[in-house]
Amino acid sequence: MNDATCSSRSFISLMIAQFLGALNDNLFKTLVALLVLEHLVSKDSGAIYLALTGALFVLPYILFSGYAGYLSDRYSKSNIVKGIKLLEVVVMAIAYASFAFESTAGLLLSVFLMGLQSALFSPSKYGILPEMLQLGELSRANGFLEFWTFLGIIFGTGIAGIIRTSGLSNPGVVTLGVAIVGFIASLFVYSVNTRSDHPPFRLDPIGPNVRNILDARKSKGLFLSMVGIAFFWSAGQLFQLNILLYANQSLQIGDTKTSILLAVLGLGIGLGSIFAGKTSEGKVELGLLPLGACGLAITNMLFLLTSDSYNASLALVFVLGLSGGVFIVPVQTYLQEFSPDHKRGAMIAASNFMSFSCMFAASFLFWFLTDYCALSAGIVFAICGLLTVLVSIYLIQLLPEVLTRCINWILLHIIYRIEKVGREHIPAEGGALIVCNHVSYVDAQILLASLSRPVRFLMYRPIYEQAFIKPFVKAVGAIPIASEDGRAGIVTALQEARKAVQNGEIVGIFAEGGITRTGEMTEFKKGFETIMKGLDEPIIPAHLDGLWGSIFSFSEGKLIWKWPRKFPYPVRIRFGAALAAHSTKDEVKEAVQRLAQENKNK
């Protein structure tokens, strides 16, 4: 039932189950890590044991992610959620017995099994969202899910130190109780359909993940999302291990204050996730990615300056968390929305495989930097910041439009308040031509900010060639065109637009051929008829309302040099139902005029 919203009982039940699972993961891991610090950190090999604890949790993601993806695509994801939450109860029963008998081997086994439970859970808990909810709810749902995940981290890490110092004879009673309540919550997740064309089972833990990662490389956006998610979790693993050492070495604080540091990190990520989900406004907004990466890099570097200040460290950890939340939500949502329906679980499993392979490596990178290289915790933070810069450069090279979308998102959300109507008419995949009226110099930016899919615009060449504009418009694939190019140049540009539509891209054109000088729609040119001649892809009419009178329009006969009437400036963009590719310029203009009338009547 993919017509539910974030307020449905099923989604709320999933959030509760995920919150309690994240709480249990981090409560149990932190309890074991604090035990390791207490008994082993004074030895020369302390860091390797701390790294081993982290590695044992992530190893199952490497070994079993492929099977988790198979289960998610083969069986009803709601049933998988219930079954895996029951497995958590079993694992925590083993942990309870290990605490009771003071079995180090039993606790380490429980860490591994908890990682296995989480690895099997992940593809279903994320893959179920597009099957449970309306697509327009996905960004908000991911924001809420990440918020409750990291709220679970807050409580889990925060109460771990309190439980360690409370004198409780067996802390396993708490983790077992949480697991039982989480299983009960999972029983209220609505059933979703089982696919009939399920993939065959193969006894190969690595191969399917590698093949799916290679498949994802064919789509730059999917591969970018996988790389972004992998970096987020591996950097988080390195940070979480390092903050324990930082608290012990530099700040010299006890278990409770250490847990508070980790909890503040979770709070920051949770609030950053809510912010990202809300500001994405029902679409995938990859433009938030550089914003989050910038915050991650700067705050990691600043840890070098706060080695003796607990309060300053708390502030930096919080900002780091906010940046992480802004970073992770768009890439997680993109992976869910744009993975092929028939193998969404497998793609999420492959992403987990990549992420936790990197996390596994991060655990031993931590040991190498701290034990072998004898670097301080502050230097390790600085290395995290440098790695963030390098990965961000790679991601922007992989998909240059991300940086342009970031700049576009920041500027437009400061200057304009955009209302979007009819975005459901934009196809989720496949080619299309958007035909819109032309009111101002920011019309293309408004359209870009309104859609999650990239749009390639036909653009007046003299503006395209401006030195300070060209790098940005080239990054988003704009197609330059001008009458000065002659008939051959115009035909070449129109043919490039046609090929883009045929190749499954969205192309945008302002059919009037220029910006209105009166505020009224002028005659549509026939260029888009040439683009769409003989194609099957749809034409999507669109109308921009409210931009006449803005400083970027020719209102009052002036461009720029006038005061804005309102701030932020209200704008509405309305998309209409798809038209056939053979529609004439008059038919398309009539459709845009109907949208204009609907905007006026609103």
ZIMOKA-V544052 format. One record per residue. N is the residue number from 0. RES is the residue in three letters. SS is DSSP state (a for helix, b for strand, c for the rest). D_FIRST is the distance of its C-alpha to the first C-alpha in Angstrom with 1 decimal. Layout:
# ZIMOKA-V544052
N/RES/SS/D_FIRST, N/RES/SS/D_FIRST
This chain:
# ZIMOKA-V544052
0/MET/c/0.0, 1/ASN/c/3.8, 2/ASP/c/5.6, 3/ALA/b/6.6, 4/THR/c/10.3, 5/CYS/c/12.9, 6/SER/c/14.0, 7/SER/c/11.0, 8/ARG/a/12.4, 9/SER/a/10.3, 10/PHE/a/11.4, 11/ILE/a/14.8, 12/SER/a/15.2, 13/LEU/a/14.6, 14/MET/a/17.2, 15/ILE/a/19.5, 16/ALA/a/19.4, 17/GLN/a/20.0, 18/PHE/a/22.8, 19/LEU/a/24.5, 20/GLY/a/24.3, 21/ALA/a/25.9, 22/LEU/a/28.4, 23/ASN/a/29.4, 24/ASP/a/29.7, 25/ASN/a/32.0, 26/LEU/a/33.8, 27/PHE/a/34.8, 28/LYS/a/35.6, 29/THR/a/37.7, 30/LEU/a/39.5, 31/VAL/a/40.5, 32/ALA/a/41.4, 33/LEU/a/43.6, 34/LEU/a/45.3, 35/VAL/a/46.0, 36/LEU/a/47.4, 37/GLU/a/49.6, 38/HIS/a/51.0, 39/LEU/a/51.0, 40/VAL/c/51.2, 41/SER/c/55.0, 42/LYS/c/55.4, 43/ASP/c/55.7, 44/SER/c/52.6, 45/GLY/a/50.4, 46/ALA/a/48.1, 47/ILE/a/47.4, 48/TYR/a/46.1, 49/LEU/a/43.9, 50/ALA/a/42.6, 51/LEU/a/42.1, 52/THR/a/40.0, 53/GLY/a/37.6, 54/ALA/a/37.8, 55/LEU/a/37.0, 56/PHE/a/33.6, 57/VAL/a/32.6, 58/LEU/a/34.2, 59/PRO/a/31.2, 60/TYR/a/29.0, 61/ILE/a/31.6, 62/LEU/a/32.0, 63/PHE/a/28.5, 64/SER/a/26.0, 65/GLY/a/26.0, 66/TYR/a/25.2, 67/ALA/a/22.4, 68/GLY/a/20.9, 69/TYR/a/21.4, 70/LEU/a/19.7, 71/SER/a/16.6, 72/ASP/a/16.4, 73/ARG/a/17.6, 74/TYR/c/15.7, 75/SER/c/12.3, 76/LYS/a/12.4, 77/SER/a/11.6, 78/ASN/a/14.6, 79/ILE/a/16.6, 80/VAL/a/16.2, 81/LYS/a/17.6, 82/GLY/a/20.3, 83/ILE/a/21.5, 84/LYS/a/21.8, 85/LEU/a/23.9, 86/LEU/a/25.9, 87/GLU/a/26.7, 88/VAL/a/28.3, 89/VAL/a/30.5, 90/VAL/a/31.5, 91/MET/a/32.5, 92/ALA/a/34.5, 93/ILE/a/36.4, 94/ALA/a/36.9, 95/TYR/a/38.2, 96/ALA/a/40.7, 97/SER/a/41.8, 98/PHE/a/42.5, 99/ALA/a/44.4, 100/PHE/c/46.6, 101/GLU/c/46.8, 102/SER/c/45.7, 103/THR/a/45.3, 104/ALA/a/44.1, 105/GLY/a/41.5, 106/LEU/a/40.2, 107/LEU/a/40.0, 108/LEU/a/38.2, 109/SER/a/35.7, 110/VAL/a/35.2, 111/PHE/a/34.5, 112/LEU/a/32.1, 113/MET/a/30.2, 114/GLY/a/29.9, 115/LEU/a/28.6, 116/GLN/a/26.0, 117/SER/a/24.9, 118/ALA/a/25.0, 119/LEU/a/22.8, 120/PHE/a/20.3, 121/SER/a/20.1, 122/PRO/a/18.2, 123/SER/a/15.3, 124/LYS/a/15.2, 125/TYR/a/15.3, 126/GLY/a/13.5, 127/ILE/a/10.3, 128/LEU/a/10.2, 129/PRO/a/9.5, 130/GLU/a/6.5, 131/MET/a/5.3, 132/LEU/b/7.2, 133/GLN/c/8.9, 134/LEU/a/11.7, 135/GLY/a/14.2, 136/GLU/a/13.3, 137/LEU/a/14.0, 138/SER/a/17.8, 139/ARG/a/17.6, 140/ALA/a/15.2, 141/ASN/a/17.7, 142/GLY/a/20.5, 143/PHE/a/19.4, 144/LEU/a/18.7, 145/GLU/a/22.1, 146/PHE/a/23.7, 147/TRP/a/22.8, 148/THR/a/23.6, 149/PHE/a/27.0, 150/LEU/a/27.5, 151/GLY/a/27.2, 152/ILE/a/29.8, 153/ILE/a/32.0, 154/PHE/a/32.1, 155/GLY/a/32.4, 156/THR/a/35.3, 157/GLY/a/36.7, 158/ILE/a/37.2, 159/ALA/a/38.3, 160/GLY/a/41.8, 161/ILE/a/42.0, 162/ILE/a/41.3, 163/ARG/a/43.8, 164/THR/a/46.5, 165/SER/c/45.7, 166/GLY/c/47.5, 167/LEU/c/44.6, 168/SER/c/45.8, 169/ASN/c/42.6, 170/PRO/c/39.8, 171/GLY/a/37.6, 172/VAL/a/37.0, 173/VAL/a/35.0, 174/THR/a/32.8, 175/LEU/a/32.2, 176/GLY/a/31.3, 177/VAL/a/28.7, 178/ALA/a/27.1, 179/ILE/a/26.9, 180/VAL/a/25.2, 181/GLY/a/22.7, 182/PHE/a/21.8, 183/ILE/a/21.4, 184/ALA/a/19.0, 185/SER/a/16.8, 186/LEU/c/16.5, 187/PHE/c/14.2, 188/VAL/c/11.4, 189/TYR/c/8.4, 190/SER/c/8.4, 191/VAL/c/6.6, 192/ASN/c/8.4, 193/THR/c/12.1, 194/ARG/c/13.7, 195/SER/c/16.6, 196/ASP/c/18.7, 197/HIS/c/19.2, 198/PRO/c/22.3, 199/PRO/c/25.5, 200/PHE/c/26.6, 201/ARG/c/29.7, 202/LEU/c/32.0, 203/ASP/c/32.4, 204/PRO/c/31.3, 205/ILE/c/32.4, 206/GLY/a/32.4, 207/PRO/a/28.7, 208/ASN/a/28.3, 209/VAL/a/31.4, 210/ARG/a/30.3, 211/ASN/a/26.9, 212/ILE/a/28.9, 213/LEU/a/31.3, 214/ASP/a/28.5, 215/ALA/a/27.2, 216/ARG/c/30.7, 217/LYS/c/30.2, 218/SER/c/28.0, 219/LYS/a/29.9, 220/GLY/a/26.9, 221/LEU/a/25.1, 222/PHE/a/28.4, 223/LEU/a/29.2, 224/SER/a/26.1, 225/MET/a/27.0, 226/VAL/a/30.6, 227/GLY/a/29.7, 228/ILE/a/27.4, 229/ALA/a/30.2, 230/PHE/a/32.9, 231/PHE/a/31.1, 232/TRP/a/30.8, 233/SER/a/34.2, 234/ALA/a/35.9, 235/GLY/a/34.2, 236/GLN/a/35.5, 237/LEU/a/39.0, 238/PHE/a/38.9, 239/GLN/a/37.8, 240/LEU/a/40.7, 241/ASN/a/43.1, 242/ILE/a/42.5, 243/LEU/a/43.5, 244/LEU/a/46.7, 245/TYR/a/47.2, 246/ALA/a/47.0, 247/ASN/a/49.5, 248/GLN/a/51.9, 249/SER/a/51.9, 250/LEU/a/50.8, 251/GLN/c/52.1, 252/ILE/c/49.7, 253/GLY/c/48.5, 254/ASP/a/45.3, 255/THR/a/43.9, 256/LYS/a/44.5, 257/THR/a/43.1, 258/SER/a/39.9, 259/ILE/a/39.8, 260/LEU/a/40.2, 261/LEU/a/37.1, 262/ALA/a/35.2, 263/VAL/a/36.2, 264/LEU/a/34.8, 265/GLY/a/31.4, 266/LEU/a/31.6, 267/GLY/a/32.4, 268/ILE/a/29.6, 269/GLY/a/27.1, 270/LEU/a/28.5, 271/GLY/a/28.8, 272/SER/a/25.1, 273/ILE/a/24.2, 274/PHE/a/26.8, 275/ALA/a/25.3, 276/GLY/a/21.8, 277/LYS/a/23.2, 278/THR/a/25.6, 279/SER/c/23.3, 280/GLU/c/21.9, 281/GLY/c/18.5, 282/LYS/c/19.9, 283/VAL/c/21.3, 284/GLU/c/24.9, 285/LEU/c/27.1, 286/GLY/c/30.1, 287/LEU/a/29.7, 288/LEU/a/30.6, 289/PRO/a/34.4, 290/LEU/a/34.4, 291/GLY/a/33.0, 292/ALA/a/35.3, 293/CYS/a/38.3, 294/GLY/a/37.8, 295/LEU/a/37.4, 296/ALA/a/40.6, 297/ILE/a/42.7, 298/THR/a/41.9, 299/ASN/a/42.5, 300/MET/a/45.9, 301/LEU/a/46.8, 302/PHE/a/46.7, 303/LEU/a/50.2, 304/LEU/a/51.5, 305/THR/c/50.2, 306/SER/c/51.5, 307/ASP/c/53.2, 308/SER/c/51.0, 309/TYR/a/48.3, 310/ASN/a/47.2, 311/ALA/a/47.1, 312/SER/a/45.1, 313/LEU/a/42.5, 314/ALA/a/42.2, 315/LEU/a/41.8, 316/VAL/a/39.2, 317/PHE/a/37.2, 318/VAL/a/37.5, 319/LEU/a/36.7, 320/GLY/a/33.5, 321/LEU/a/32.5, 322/SER/a/33.3, 323/GLY/a/31.2, 324/GLY/a/28.1, 325/VAL/a/28.6, 326/PHE/a/29.1, 327/ILE/a/26.2, 328/VAL/a/23.2, 329/PRO/a/23.5, 330/VAL/a/24.2, 331/GLN/a/21.3, 332/THR/a/18.9, 333/TYR/a/20.5, 334/LEU/a/20.2, 335/GLN/a/16.4, 336/GLU/a/15.9, 337/PHE/a/18.7, 338/SER/c/18.7, 339/PRO/c/18.1, 340/ASP/a/14.7, 341/HIS/a/16.5, 342/LYS/a/18.4, 343/ARG/a/16.6, 344/GLY/a/17.4, 345/ALA/a/20.9, 346/MET/a/21.5, 347/ILE/a/20.6, 348/ALA/a/22.8, 349/ALA/a/25.5, 350/SER/a/25.3, 351/ASN/a/25.8, 352/PHE/a/28.7, 353/MET/a/30.3, 354/SER/a/29.8, 355/PHE/a/31.2, 356/SER/a/33.9, 357/CYS/a/35.0, 358/MET/a/34.7, 359/PHE/a/36.8, 360/ALA/a/39.4, 361/ALA/a/39.2, 362/SER/a/40.2, 363/PHE/a/43.3, 364/LEU/a/44.0, 365/PHE/a/44.3, 366/TRP/a/46.8, 367/PHE/a/48.7, 368/LEU/a/49.0, 369/THR/a/50.0, 370/ASP/a/52.1, 371/TYR/a/53.4, 372/CYS/c/53.8, 373/ALA/c/54.5, 374/LEU/c/52.6, 375/SER/c/51.9, 376/ALA/a/48.4, 377/GLY/a/49.0, 378/ILE/a/49.8, 379/VAL/a/46.6, 380/PHE/a/44.6, 381/ALA/a/46.5, 382/ILE/a/45.6, 383/CYS/a/41.9, 384/GLY/a/42.5, 385/LEU/a/44.3, 386/LEU/a/41.5, 387/THR/a/39.0, 388/VAL/a/41.2, 389/LEU/a/41.6, 390/VAL/a/37.9, 391/SER/a/37.2, 392/ILE/a/39.8, 393/TYR/a/38.3, 394/LEU/a/34.8, 395/ILE/a/36.3, 396/GLN/a/38.4, 397/LEU/a/35.3, 398/LEU/c/33.5, 399/PRO/c/36.2, 400/GLU/a/33.9, 401/VAL/a/32.4, 402/LEU/a/35.7, 403/THR/a/35.9, 404/ARG/a/32.4, 405/CYS/a/33.5, 406/ILE/a/36.7, 407/ASN/a/35.0, 408/TRP/a/32.3, 409/ILE/a/35.1, 410/LEU/a/37.4, 411/LEU/a/34.9, 412/HIS/a/33.4, 413/ILE/a/36.9, 414/ILE/a/38.2, 415/TYR/b/35.2, 416/ARG/b/32.3, 417/ILE/b/29.9, 418/GLU/b/27.4, 419/LYS/b/25.0, 420/VAL/b/23.6, 421/GLY/c/21.6, 422/ARG/a/20.7, 423/GLU/a/17.6, 424/HIS/a/20.5, 425/ILE/c/21.5, 426/PRO/c/20.3, 427/ALA/c/18.5, 428/GLU/c/21.0, 429/GLY/c/24.1, 430/GLY/c/27.2, 431/ALA/b/27.7, 432/LEU/b/30.6, 433/ILE/b/30.2, 434/VAL/b/33.2, 435/CYS/b/34.0, 436/ASN/c/37.0, 437/HIS/c/39.4, 438/VAL/c/40.6, 439/SER/b/41.5, 440/TYR/c/42.0, 441/VAL/c/38.7, 442/ASP/a/36.4, 443/ALA/a/35.3, 444/GLN/a/34.6, 445/ILE/a/32.5, 446/LEU/a/30.4, 447/LEU/a/30.1, 448/ALA/a/29.1, 449/SER/a/26.3, 450/LEU/c/24.5, 451/SER/c/23.1, 452/ARG/c/24.4, 453/PRO/c/28.2, 454/VAL/b/30.3, 455/ARG/b/33.7, 456/PHE/b/36.0, 457/LEU/b/39.2, 458/MET/b/41.7, 459/TYR/b/45.4, 460/ARG/a/47.4, 461/PRO/a/50.1, 462/ILE/a/47.4, 463/TYR/a/45.6, 464/GLU/c/48.9, 465/GLN/c/49.5, 466/ALA/a/50.1, 467/PHE/a/48.0, 468/ILE/a/45.0, 469/LYS/a/45.1, 470/PRO/a/43.6, 471/PHE/a/40.5, 472/VAL/a/39.9, 473/LYS/a/40.7, 474/ALA/a/38.1, 475/VAL/c/35.3, 476/GLY/c/36.8, 477/ALA/c/38.4, 478/ILE/b/40.5, 479/PRO/b/44.0, 480/ILE/b/45.6, 481/ALA/c/48.7, 482/SER/a/51.2, 483/GLU/a/53.9, 484/ASP/a/52.4, 485/GLY/a/53.7, 486/ARG/a/52.1, 487/ALA/a/51.6, 488/GLY/a/49.9, 489/ILE/a/47.6, 490/VAL/a/46.7, 491/THR/a/46.0, 492/ALA/a/43.6, 493/LEU/a/41.7, 494/GLN/a/41.5, 495/GLU/a/40.1, 496/ALA/a/37.3, 497/ARG/a/36.7, 498/LYS/a/36.4, 499/ALA/a/33.9, 500/VAL/a/31.7, 501/GLN/a/32.2, 502/ASN/c/31.3, 503/GLY/c/27.8, 504/GLU/c/29.0, 505/ILE/b/28.6, 506/VAL/b/32.1, 507/GLY/b/33.1, 508/ILE/b/36.2, 509/PHE/b/38.1, 510/ALA/c/39.5, 511/GLU/c/42.3, 512/GLY/c/44.0, 513/GLY/c/45.0, 514/ILE/c/44.3, 515/THR/c/45.2, 516/ARG/c/48.4, 517/THR/c/47.9, 518/GLY/c/44.3, 519/GLU/c/43.9, 520/MET/c/42.0, 521/THR/c/44.5, 522/GLU/c/44.7, 523/PHE/c/42.1, 524/LYS/c/43.6, 525/LYS/c/42.9, 526/GLY/a/42.1, 527/PHE/a/38.4, 528/GLU/a/39.2, 529/THR/a/41.1, 530/ILE/a/38.2, 531/MET/a/35.7, 532/LYS/c/38.3, 533/GLY/c/37.1, 534/LEU/c/33.7, 535/ASP/c/30.2, 536/GLU/c/28.4, 537/PRO/b/27.5, 538/ILE/b/29.5, 539/ILE/b/27.6, 540/PRO/b/29.8, 541/ALA/b/30.0, 542/HIS/b/32.2, 543/LEU/b/33.5, 544/ASP/b/34.8, 545/GLY/c/37.0, 546/LEU/c/38.7, 547/TRP/c/41.9, 548/GLY/c/44.2, 549/SER/c/42.9, 550/ILE/c/45.5, 551/PHE/c/44.1, 552/SER/b/44.6, 553/PHE/c/48.0, 554/SER/a/48.0, 555/GLU/a/51.5, 556/GLY/a/52.8, 557/LYS/c/52.2, 558/LEU/c/49.8, 559/ILE/c/49.0, 560/TRP/c/52.2, 561/LYS/c/50.8, 562/TRP/c/49.1, 563/PRO/c/45.4, 564/ARG/c/44.7, 565/LYS/c/41.9, 566/PHE/c/40.6, 567/PRO/c/37.8, 568/TYR/b/37.8, 569/PRO/b/34.9, 570/VAL/b/33.4, 571/ARG/b/30.6, 572/ILE/b/29.2, 573/ARG/b/27.3, 574/PHE/b/25.8, 575/GLY/b/25.8, 576/ALA/b/24.1, 577/ALA/b/25.2, 578/LEU/b/28.6, 579/ALA/c/30.1, 580/ALA/c/32.2, 581/HIS/c/35.4, 582/SER/c/35.2, 583/THR/c/38.5, 584/LYS/a/39.5, 585/ASP/a/40.1, 586/GLU/a/36.7, 587/VAL/a/34.9, 588/LYS/a/37.2, 589/GLU/a/36.5, 590/ALA/a/32.7, 591/VAL/a/33.5, 592/GLN/a/35.8, 593/ARG/a/33.2, 594/LEU/a/31.0, 595/ALA/a/34.2, 596/GLN/a/34.6, 597/GLU/a/31.1, 598/ASN/a/31.9, 599/LYS/a/35.1, 600/ASN/a/33.6, 601/LYS/c/31.1
